[in-house]
Amino acid sequence: MTAEEFKQHRDTLPNLPGIYKYLNEAEEIIYIGKAKDLKKRVSSYFTSTEHTHRIKRMIHFIRKIEFVIVDTEQDAFLLENSPD
């Protein structure tokens, strides 16, 4: 996903705690992360130029972003680490 493509999704992300999932073209999860502020954290992947090669490669394969809102950062941590 390019920064331009991400701009179409940015406004759907809330400024709330939760987890985010990056999915590839086959809709397989390629990354799960947690955030105090979903919009701020997910946006950082598409606005920063200071990424490692591994992160740049992952960003290239993102085709879909899903998120789950939770009440607290602790809830996000637990959800991020659950097997489902």
C-alpha positions as CSV (number, residue, x, y, z in Angstrom):
1,M,0.0,0.0,0.0
2,T,1.4,3.4,-0.9
3,A,1.0,6.5,1.1
4,E,-1.4,7.8,-1.4
5,E,-3.6,4.7,-1.1
6,F,-3.4,4.9,2.6
7,K,-4.9,8.4,2.6
8,Q,-8.2,6.9,1.4
9,H,-8.3,4.8,4.7
10,R,-6.8,7.3,7.1
11,D,-10.1,8.9,8.1
12,T,-11.7,5.5,9.0
13,L,-9.1,5.0,11.8
14,P,-10.2,6.3,15.2
15,N,-8.0,8.1,17.7
16,L,-8.7,5.3,20.2
17,P,-6.7,2.3,21.7
18,G,-6.9,-1.0,19.9
19,I,-5.1,-3.5,17.6
20,Y,-4.5,-3.2,13.9
21,K,-4.0,-6.0,11.4
22,Y,-2.3,-5.7,8.1
23,L,-3.4,-8.2,5.4
24,N,-1.9,-9.1,2.1
25,E,-3.5,-9.6,-1.3
26,A,-4.6,-13.1,-0.2
27,E,-6.2,-11.6,2.9
28,E,-3.6,-13.3,5.1
29,I,-2.5,-11.5,8.2
30,I,1.0,-10.3,7.8
31,Y,1.3,-8.2,11.0
32,I,-0.7,-7.4,14.1
33,G,0.1,-4.5,16.3
34,K,-1.3,-2.5,19.2
35,A,-1.7,1.2,19.7
36,K,-2.9,3.8,22.2
37,D,-4.1,5.8,19.2
38,L,-4.9,3.7,16.2
39,K,-4.9,6.6,13.7
40,K,-1.6,8.0,14.9
41,R,0.2,4.6,15.0
42,V,-1.0,3.2,11.7
43,S,-0.4,6.6,10.0
44,S,3.2,6.5,11.2
45,Y,3.9,3.5,8.8
46,F,2.9,5.6,5.8
47,T,4.3,9.0,6.7
48,S,7.8,8.1,8.1
49,T,10.7,7.5,5.8
50,E,12.9,6.1,8.5
51,H,11.9,2.4,8.3
52,T,14.0,-0.7,8.2
53,H,14.1,-2.8,5.0
54,R,11.9,-5.3,6.7
55,I,9.2,-2.7,7.5
56,K,9.4,-1.2,4.0
57,R,8.9,-4.6,2.5
58,M,5.9,-5.3,4.8
59,I,4.3,-2.0,3.9
60,H,4.7,-2.9,0.2
61,F,2.5,-6.0,0.7
62,I,-0.3,-4.4,2.8
63,R,-3.6,-4.5,0.9
64,K,-6.1,-4.1,3.7
65,I,-6.1,-2.7,7.2
66,E,-8.5,-4.0,9.9
67,F,-8.7,-2.8,13.5
68,V,-10.5,-3.6,16.7
69,I,-11.2,-0.9,19.3
70,V,-10.7,-1.7,23.0
71,D,-11.2,0.2,26.2
72,T,-7.6,0.3,27.4
73,E,-4.0,-0.2,26.1
74,Q,-3.9,-3.2,28.4
75,D,-6.8,-4.7,26.6
76,A,-5.0,-4.1,23.3
77,F,-1.9,-5.9,24.6
78,L,-4.0,-8.9,25.6
79,L,-5.9,-9.0,22.3
80,E,-2.7,-8.6,20.3
81,N,-1.2,-11.6,22.0
82,S,-4.3,-13.9,21.9
83,P,-4.1,-16.9,19.5
84,D,-7.3,-15.9,17.5
